[in-house]
Amino acid sequence: MNRAGLRALRVGPFSARVRPRALALLCVCLMLALVLLCFGLTHGSMPIPASAIGHALFNLERPDDDMRYIVMDIRLPRLLMAVLCGAMLGMAGAAMQSITRNGLADPGLIGVKEGCSAAVLLLIFQFPALGLFWRPIFGMAGGLLTALLVVALAHDISRPRFILIGIGVSWAFAAAMGIFMTTADVRDVQTAMLWLAGSLHAANWTLVGIATAWAIPAFALLLFTARAADVALLGNPAATGLGVRTARLALLRVLAPVVLTAACVSCVGSIGFVGLIAPHMARLLLRGGQAALLTGSAVLGALLVLLADNVGRLAFLPLQLPAGIVISLIGGPFFLLLLWQRRDRF
């Protein structure tokens, strides 16, 4: 255990083997995320001193009503939504790459995100009377149908053509949404374009609650099956011999990323490339098994979206760029680099 760099960590009746270096790096990333969150609370079109933030959060004294409104009703839910969405997309990407054994796999690259987006747009503009609670359900239906379509066309999710077919299906859904953009009312088009860009400007406590309600069970499912997923990486025959039900595991490990992606898309729109970048960063920094990869991808994904939202919100004041656009500026070159590294496998 010492040679592998592992140490036993015990908390009451629970114990786990961890790498101290990886745990330290994870704590540093968490501290950076906390710093970005505090920075986002104090900076904006109306700077707010840290003392006023404390008064607004903890009611130490009666704060100024305007400051309390900005902190509690605008900035804090937006920043918490950025953390949630980044964690959901990062963990979804890590799980998808694990089950497909493909470093290019990402819910946004295999059509799941576009399927979710199309279903949610259909709900918003064709059934406006339905509440926010229905958005993740419609999004999950669209994402699952898209995932099933890609799997059926590819036959084998571990081969590179799975990604290529997913990209083709994504383009098909993008074309369908393009048809909507050219035929719908201009006001609906403006709403749809801002939402599809992955903007966090409309985040509120209701959306934070909805995202949390869907994220917690999906997180728990992925972490609960992490040890079985480590065994599954040995191959189906070996995993079956060790008692892992590979078919059921694959179903659960595909369902959970779809749920996470649908919840994120339903709340803030399409934010791409987080599920692609965060797992690669987690592998580089943390190493370890599936539990470490999932946890690290969630933390790094949250850090990425927080950083992107702060840059988009503050760098071009009074204009604001959606976080999805800022992430795409980083993710596009990153994806091309990964394609270049794998050029001999296609």
Secondary structure, DSSP 4 states (H G I P E B T S, - for coil): -TTTT-EEEEETTEEEEE-HHHHHHHHHHHHHHHHHHHHHHH-SSS---HHHHHHHHH-SS---HHHHHIIIIIIHHHHHHHHHHHHHHHHHHHHHHHHHT-TT--TTTTTHHHHHHHHHHHHHHH-TTS-TTHHHHHHHHHHHHHHHHHHHHHS-TTSHHHHHHHHHHHHHHHHHHHHHHHHS-HHHHHHHHHHHTT--TT--HHHHHHHHHHHHHHHHHHHHTHHHHHHHTT-HHHHHHTT--HHHHHHHHHHHHHHHHHHHHHHH----SHHHHHHHHHHHHT-SSHHHHHHHHHHHHHHHHHHHHHHHHHTTTTS---HHHHHHHHHHHHHHHHHHHTGGG-
